[in-house]
Amino acid sequence: MADLLGSILSSMEKPPSLGDQESRRKAREQAARLKKLQEQDKQQKAEFRKKMEKEVSDFIQDSAQIKKKFQPMNKIERSILHDVVEVAGLTSFSFGDDDDCRYVMIFKKEFAPSDEELDSYRHGEEWDPQKAEEKRKLKELAQKQEEEAAQQGPVVVSPASDYKDKYSHLIGKGAAKDAAHMLQANKTYGCVPVANKRDTRSIEEAMNEIRAKKRLRQSGEELPTTS
């Protein structure tokens, strides 16, 4: 019997020490605070969702409004608003580069924004339908002109006037044309015509004459002088 009682007592957990009791108390307090924070966060989200549902409902009922811009929100609030808008059958977009400055805009289905309007919001610009229409018309006109130019082919540039008409009072209308017809190439270019030569002797005749003059000059030098 004593052995059975001893085995039962040894199998039982020892009573916690003072340090263990303090740790468990702090753990219970931390869990309670965490649960309380979770409940508060849940309540805040529910209240925010209820507020967004009210604003979206008022927006739908206001026929004068086609879009609505909300104040900047954090990521969780934006996700709640997007969900409310989707349930209501509307369209929503987030704009802004910095996460803390991002905001949501909602649109009625029949007034969904165009790509040009969305680009304006993404660049932080106000949407001006009149300016957008003018820009669209200019773009269409430029595209039409490019297509017409492509169909016509390369442009041939012609002078406004003929240079012969401009100088006709100086050279005459047919002067240049007649001069071109009268111009003939010199067939003897590079050669001296026979008619232009002064000495008609052959080379051999000229050499013989030179030799004769030389002999005559030598013979005259050899003659003795008379006193």
C-alpha positions in Angstrom: 0.0 0.0 0.0 2.8 2.3 0.9 4.6 1.5 -2.4 1.4 2.3 -4.4 0.9 5.6 -2.6 4.5 6.5 -3.2 4.3 5.8 -6.9 1.1 7.9 -7.2 2.7 10.9 -5.4 5.9 10.6 -7.5 3.9 10.7 -10.8 2.1 13.9 -9.7 3.5 17.3 -10.8 5.3 19.2 -8.2 3.7 22.5 -7.1 5.0 25.4 -9.1 7.7 27.5 -7.5 7.3 31.2 -7.0 9.2 32.0 -10.2 7.0 29.8 -12.3 3.8 31.4 -10.9 5.1 34.9 -11.8 5.9 33.8 -15.4 2.5 32.2 -15.9 0.8 35.4 -14.5 2.7 37.6 -17.0 1.8 35.2 -19.8 -1.9 35.3 -18.9 -1.8 39.1 -18.8 0.0 39.4 -22.2 -2.5 37.0 -23.7 -5.4 39.1 -22.3 -3.9 42.3 -23.7 -3.4 40.7 -27.1 -7.0 39.5 -27.1 -8.2 42.9 -26.2 -6.2 44.6 -29.0 -7.5 42.1 -31.5 -11.1 42.8 -30.4 -10.5 46.5 -30.6 -8.9 46.2 -34.1 -11.9 44.0 -35.2 -14.3 46.6 -33.8 -12.5 49.5 -35.5 -12.5 47.7 -38.9 -16.2 46.9 -38.5 -16.9 50.6 -37.7 -14.8 51.8 -40.6 -16.5 49.4 -43.0 -19.9 50.6 -41.7 -18.8 54.2 -42.4 -17.6 53.4 -45.9 -20.9 51.5 -46.7 -22.8 54.7 -45.6 -20.6 57.0 -47.8 -20.8 54.6 -50.8 -24.6 54.3 -50.4 -24.9 58.1 -50.3 -22.8 58.4 -53.4 -25.0 55.9 -55.3 -28.1 57.8 -54.4 -26.7 61.2 -55.5 -27.4 61.4 -59.2 -25.2 64.5 -59.5 -22.1 62.6 -58.6 -20.3 60.3 -61.1 -17.1 59.9 -59.1 -15.8 60.4 -55.6 -12.3 60.9 -54.2 -11.6 59.7 -50.6 -8.9 61.0 -48.3 -5.6 59.1 -48.1 -5.9 55.8 -46.2 -3.6 53.0 -45.1 -3.4 49.7 -46.9 -6.0 47.9 -44.7 -8.5 50.7 -45.0 -8.1 50.8 -48.8 -8.7 47.1 -49.0 -11.9 47.4 -47.0 -13.2 50.3 -49.2 -12.4 48.3 -52.4 -14.4 45.4 -51.0 -17.3 47.6 -50.2 -17.2 49.2 -53.6 -17.1 45.8 -55.3 -20.1 44.6 -53.4 -22.0 47.7 -54.4 -21.3 47.1 -58.1 -19.0 50.2 -58.6 -15.5 50.7 -59.9 -12.6 51.8 -57.7 -8.9 52.7 -58.2 -6.0 53.6 -56.0 -3.7 56.5 -56.9 -0.5 58.0 -55.4 3.1 56.9 -55.3 3.7 57.0 -51.5 1.9 54.4 -49.5 0.9 56.9 -46.8 -0.5 59.3 -49.4 -2.4 56.8 -51.6 -6.1 57.4 -51.9 -9.1 55.7 -53.5 -11.4 57.1 -56.2 -14.7 55.4 -56.9 -16.8 55.6 -60.2 -20.2 54.6 -61.2 -20.3 51.8 -63.7 -21.9 53.9 -66.4 -19.1 56.6 -66.0 -16.1 54.3 -65.8 -12.9 56.3 -66.5 -11.0 56.1 -69.8 -7.3 55.2 -70.0 -6.5 58.9 -70.6 -8.4 59.9 -67.5 -6.6 57.2 -65.4 -3.2 58.4 -66.7 -4.0 61.9 -65.6 -4.8 60.7 -62.0 -1.7 58.5 -62.0 0.4 61.6 -62.8 -1.2 63.7 -60.1 -3.1 65.8 -62.6 -6.7 67.0 -62.7 -8.9 65.5 -65.5 -10.1 68.1 -68.0 -12.5 66.5 -70.6 -12.3 69.5 -72.9 -8.5 69.5 -73.1 -8.5 65.7 -73.5 -10.9 66.0 -76.4 -8.8 68.6 -78.1 -5.7 66.4 -77.6 -7.5 63.4 -79.1 -8.6 65.4 -82.2 -5.0 66.7 -82.8 -3.7 63.1 -82.4 -6.3 61.8 -84.9 -5.5 64.6 -87.4 -1.7 63.9 -87.2 -2.3 60.2 -87.7 -4.6 61.0 -90.7 -1.9 63.2 -92.3 0.7 60.5 -91.9 -1.5 58.0 -93.6 -2.2 60.3 -96.5 1.5 61.1 -96.9 2.3 57.4 -96.9 -0.2 56.8 -99.7 1.1 59.6 -101.8 4.6 58.4 -101.7 7.8 60.5 -101.6 7.4 64.2 -102.4 9.1 65.5 -105.6 10.4 69.0 -105.2 10.1 71.1 -108.4 11.7 74.6 -108.8 9.3 77.5 -108.8 10.8 78.9 -112.1 13.2 77.8 -114.9 16.6 79.5 -114.7 16.5 80.0 -118.5 13.4 82.1 -118.1 15.0 84.1 -115.4 18.1 85.0 -117.5 16.4 85.1 -120.9 16.8 88.8 -121.2 20.6 88.3 -121.0 21.4 85.2 -123.0 18.1 84.7 -124.9 15.9 81.7 -124.7 17.7 79.6 -127.4 21.3 80.8 -126.8 22.3 78.0 -124.5 20.6 75.3 -126.6 22.2 76.6 -129.8 25.6 76.8 -128.3 25.4 73.3 -127.1 24.6 72.1 -130.6 27.4 74.2 -132.2 30.0 73.0 -129.8 32.3 70.4 -131.3 35.3 68.6 -129.9 38.8 69.4 -131.4 39.8 66.2 -133.2 43.4 67.3 -133.3 43.7 67.9 -129.6 47.2 66.9 -128.5 48.6 67.0 -132.0 49.8 70.0 -134.1 48.1 70.2 -137.5 50.3 70.2 -140.6 48.7 73.5 -141.7 49.9 75.1 -138.5 53.5 74.1 -139.0 56.0 76.7 -140.3 58.9 74.3 -141.2 57.6 71.8 -143.8 61.0 70.1 -144.2 61.7 66.6 -143.1 64.0 65.8 -140.3 66.7 64.4 -142.7 66.6 67.5 -144.9 66.9 69.8 -141.9 69.9 67.8 -140.5 71.7 67.9 -143.9 71.3 71.6 -144.1 72.6 72.0 -140.5 75.7 69.9 -141.4 76.3 71.9 -144.6 76.3 75.2 -142.7 78.7 73.7 -140.1 81.2 72.6 -142.8 81.0 75.9 -144.5 81.7 77.7 -141.2 84.7 75.5 -140.5 86.1 76.0 -144.0 85.9 79.7 -143.6 87.8 79.6 -140.4 90.7 77.6 -142.0 91.2 80.1 -144.8 94.5 82.2 -144.4 94.2 85.8 -143.7 95.6 88.2 -146.5 97.7 91.3 -145.8 
